[in-house]
């Protein structure tokens, strides 16, 4: 990953413009993603005719490719530059959604999954690198607007997709998944154009972090952080499987859309509070030791409540609230722990190791869930119960305490970085955010 120096050559774009472009580009990109991904399972099941296990394999390929590539993309982003990497990510994602809309068999679907995965692996480090290169004020404003844009898209995307799937869109167009994927393709193309409008900073502004051959082994020698990585390993699987198991449980497109919108709205309401600073101790709430266990417990409870549900939409909305609370707490907690623990020049490597392990677990878990659903009602119940028990068992694991203590015993440089990162996170949470008409993290997504 790259770190900007304090000097800005005259040709460099202003911090305000970079922050505005990153936030503005994230809005169509996130809208395109959530608009399609909220309805892709139903499309693959009803239109393409795939079994649940095959659906899990296709979607798991996208997740697996994306998270596996997080490990090497930091050095790639440094080499080609964050602007070019972000624009390339948008091109790849636009191509992926175009192929997904046209595919009617497994070769096309797997090609789309790979394109979407590679594009996603480039997009997150590139946008974070662009924001990290700004001064503290613009970094806070930019990150706040970037996050707000994604949250708005997560709420509006599923409903917009439902409209595009309906017959007679705006009384003119024939709805369907082809139109839906076409709109997503156009949205990512718009995001790519916005990124391309930025000038690539000169290499004199950047210093390169340790190479992949040195940085990853250094992370693996950090035993407290490795324990934290093992703790967070299921935190990619648990949020991503909700959009898969709800439609496979028998809920129709309208009910699934309701679930996704409610969950995203609750997460959007909770995240700013969780990422903010408390009045008593002045620390970021996401750094408290109770946040991650509570998040995982809420997720596990939601999965267990899905076991007896059979078409009860009101109960499904209650599960959506639990999963929304979980997502709103989980993402800031994970991000804060990584930012606080990692040395400043190795944040990319630390994040890459965590995301890689999470992607492997998400890929394997997605395959297992799909296979269990293929076995019938008993297998579906076993899959949901397994996800619930996994979340609750992870919540009860005491490794989070070790991460906190290790962070407090770190070197002086790491402690100084922790204070700077905590201040930036708190400032981003309290920064004024543009209105919804002009403004996601997952960043969990994990999209």
N, C-alpha and C positions, 0 to 999 in steps of 0.2 A: 504494500500500500504506500501511498505517497503522503508526504507531509510538507506543507507549503512553508517557505521561509517568510520572514516578516516583510521583506522588500517586495514591492509590486512594480514591475516595469510598466512604462506608460501604455504598452500594447495590451496588457492584461485586462480582461473584463472586470468591471467593478464588482465588489462583493454583493451589493444589492442586486445587480443584474444576474449574477450567477445563482443567488438564492431564489430569485423570482423565476428563472428559467427552470431550475430543478423542480421546484414545487409545481409550476404550471405544466411541465412535461409529465409529472407523476400522475396528474389528474386523468388525462385521457388514457395513459398506460394502465393505471389501476382499474379504470372503468372498463376498458376492453377485456382485461383479465377476469374480473369478477362477473361481468356480464355473461361470458362464455362458461367459465368453470362452475357456475351455480347450476347449469343445466346440461353439462356434458355427460353426466352419468345417465340421465334419462335418455339422451340422444343415443348413446352407445347401447343401451339396453333395448329401447323400443324401435329406433330407426335402423341401427346397424345389426341388431340381433345378437349381441355378445352376451355370454354368461357372466355372472358376477366375478368369477375368478379371472377371466380374461380382461374384464374392465379394470380390476385391481392391478393386473400386470401392465396394462397400457398406462394407467395413471401413475403407477409406481415407477415406471421407467422415467417419466418426466421428473418426478421427485428425486429418484436416485441419481440421474445424470446431473441435475442441478446441484445437488448437495455434494456429490463426489467432486465436482469441478470447483467448488469453493476453495479447495486446498491450493490449487495452482494459480487461480485467477488473480491473486494479489500481485505477484511478479509480472503477469501479463498486463494488468492494468498500469503498472508502473512503466512498462516498456513502451506501450502504445499511447499512453495518456488517458486520463479519465474521460475526457470529452469524446475521443474516438471510441473508447470502450462502451460508453453509454449509447452512442449512436449505433454502433454495431449490434449491441444488445437489442435495440428497438427493431433493427432490420431483421434479425433472426426471429424475434417473437412475431413480427408481422408475417413473415414467411410461414412460421409454424401454425398460426391461426388460419392462414389461407389454405394450407395443406390439410389441416384438421377439418375444415368445412367441406373440402372436396373429397376426402377419403371415404371409401366405402368398404375397405378391407383392412386386414392387419398390417400389410406393408406400409400403406399410407398413414395409418394411425401411429405406428411406431416411428415413422419418419417425423411426423408432427411432434410427437413426444420428445424426440431428441432435440429438434430445433427449439422447442419451447424451453427445454431444460438448459441448453447451452446459453440461450439468451437470458434466462433468469439468473444463471450463475455469473454473467457479466454485469447485469443491471445493478444489483445491490451494492457490490463493492465500488462500482464506478460512481454511483450517486453519493454514497457515503464519502468517497475520496474527494469529490467536488465540494461537498459541504465542509469536510474537515480542513480544506485549504483556505477557508475564509477566516476573517478575524472573529473574535469571540461574539460580538454583537450580531453580525450578519449570520454567523453559524447558528446561533440560537434562534433567530427569526426564521432562517431557512429551514432548519430542522422542524420547527413547530408547524410551518406551513406545509412542508413535505408530508408530515404525519397526518395533518388534518385532511389533506387531499386524498390520501389513501383511505381514511376513515369514511369520508363522504362517499367515495367510490364503492366501498364495501357495503354500505347501506343501500345506495341507489342502483348498483350494478345488477343484482338479481331481479329487481322489479323491472328495470329497463330490458333485461333479457326476456322476461315474460312477455312484454309488449311486442318485442321483435319476433317472438315465436308465434304470436297469434295471427289469425287470418285477417287480411285486409289492413295492414299497418298503415295508419294515417289515411285509410280509404284508398290507397294507391298501390302499395307493394304487397306481394304475397309473402307472408311471414314464413319462417322456418329456420333451421339451424344454419343453412347456407347464408342467409341474410345476416344472422347473428354473428357468424364467424367473419363475414365480410366487414361488418361494422368494427369488430375488434381489430381486424387487419388495418383498417384505415386509422383507427385511434392510435395504434402503435406507430404507424407511419408519421402521424402528426407529432408524436413525442420525439421521434428520431429527428425530424426537421428542427424542432426546438433545440435539441441538444447540439445539432450541427451548426446552429446560429452562434454558438459560443466559440471564441478563439481558443485554440489549444495553448495552454501556458508553456512558456519556454522551459527547457530542461534546467536552466540556471535557477529556477524557482524551487526545484524539487531535490530531495535527497532520497535515495533508495534504501528501503529496509533490508535487513539481511536476507540473502537468497533462500530459496526453498530448501536447499540441502542443509542449511544451518539453522533456519528459524524453526522448522517443524520439530527436529530433534530437541531443540531447546524447550519447546512447549511440552513435549512428552516427558522431559525430565522434571517438569514442575508438578510434583505429585499432588499437592492440594488442588491444582487446577484440573488434573486428570480425573480426580474424584468428582469434581464439579461437572466435567464433561459427561461422565457416566450417569450422574444425576439427571442431567438435562437431555440425555439420549432419547427418552420417549416424548419429549416436548415438541418434536416435529410430527411424530406419528399421531398424537392425540388430537391436535386441532385439524389436521388435514383429513382425518377419517370421518369427521362429522358430516362433511358434504357428500361422502360416499354412502355411509350406512343409513342416513335418513331416507333417501329415495329407495334404497334396496330394502328397507324395512316395509315398504309398501305405500309410502306417502306419495301423493301425486305432485305434479309440478307446482301447483299453487301452494300446497302445504309446505313443500320444500323451500319455496321462495320466502314464505312467511317466516320459516325457521331461520333462514340465513339473514334476512333483514333484521329480525329481532335480535339475533345474536350479535350482528355487527353493530347495531345501534347501542346495545348495552356496552360492548367493548369500547366503542368510541366515547361513551360517557365516562367510563372508568379510567381509561388510560391517562388522560391529563391529570387526574387526581393522583394516580399511582406514581406518575413520573415527577410530580411536584414535590416541594419540600414541606416538611412538617413545621408547625409553629413552635413546638416545644424544644426539639433538638436541632432544628435547622437542617437535618439530613434528608436525603431523598427517600421518600416512602418506599420506593421499590427496593431499596437496600435493606429493609428490615427483614429479619430472619423468618417472620411468619408469612411473608407474601407468597413465596413460591409453594410452600406446603399447602396453604389455603387454596391457591389456584389449582393445584393438582387434585386436591380433595373435591373441589367443585366439579372439575372435569370428570372424575371417576363417578361421582354421584349422578351426574347427568347421563352417563353411559348406562349405569345400572337401571335408571328409571326408563330408559328406552326399551329394556327387555320386555316388559309386559305391555307396552303400547302397541295398539293395533288400529290405526286410523283416528285416534283421539287428537284432534288438532289443538284443542285448548291445553292438553297436557304437554304436547310437543312444544308449544310456546313457552311453557314453564321450563322445559329442558333447555330451550334456546337461551333463556335468561341465565341459567347456571353456566352454560358454556360460554356465553358472552362475558360474564363476570370472570370466568377462568382466563379467557384470552386477554381481557383488559389488564389483569394482574400479571400474567405470565410474561408477556413480551417485555415490558419495562424491567421486570425483575431479572430476566436473563441478560438483557442489554446492560443494565447497571452493573451486574456482577462481572461481566467481561471487561467493561470499560474501567472498572475500578481495579481489577486484578492485573490486567495485561500491561507490560511496559509500553510506553508511548510509541516506540518504533516497531512494535510487533503486534499491534491490535489486529491487523489483518490475519496474521498467522494464527493467533489465538482463536479468533472467530472462525477461521477456516477449519481448524481441527474440530471444534465443537459442531459446526454445521455438517462436516463430513460424517462424523459418527452419527449425528441425528438423522442424516439422509439414509445411511445404511439401515438403521433401525426402522425408519419409515417405509423403506422399500420392502424389507422382509415382512414387516407387520402388515402392510397393505396386501401383499400376496396371501398371507395367512388368513386375513379377514375375508378376502374374496373367496378363497377356497371353502371356508366354513359356511359362508352364505349359500354356496352352491349345494351344500348338503341338505338344505331345507330349513324349516323353522327351528329345529333343535340346534343346527349348526349356527344359525343367525344369533340365537340366544347365547350360545357359547362364545361367539365372537364379541358381542356387546359386553357380556360379563367379563371376558378376558381383558378388554380394554379398560373397563371400570376397575378391576382388581389391580391391573398394572399401574394405573394412575394413583390409586390409594396406597399401594405398596411403595411407590416412589415418593409420595408425600410423607410417608413415615420414615424414610431413610434419613439418618442424621447427618449426611454428608454436607448439607448446606451450612451447618455450623462450622465444619472444618474450613470451608471456603472463606467464611467471614473472619475466622481467627487467623488464617494464613495471610489474608489481605492486610490485617492489622499489624502483622509481624514483618511485613515486607520491607524492602530497602527504602531508603529515604527518597530515592528517585521515584519509586513506584507509589509511595505515599503522596508525593507532590502531584504525580499524574492523577491519582485518585481524586485529590481535592479539586484539581482543574476540571476533570471529567464530570464530577458530581455537580460542580457549579454550572457547567455548560448544560447538563441535563436538566437541572432545576430551572435555569433560565429559559430553556426551550419550552418547558411545560408552562411557564408563566408568561411567555411572550405573546403579544397580540397576534391573533390568527385571522387571516382574511376570511370574508364571509364564504359560505358554502358554494356560492356561484363561481368563486375563483379558486377554491382549494380542493393517508394510509399510513404503521411500520410494517411488517410482518413480518413487517414486516413477521413477516411469523411463515404473514406468510412464508407460512413461508411460502409468496408467489414467485 
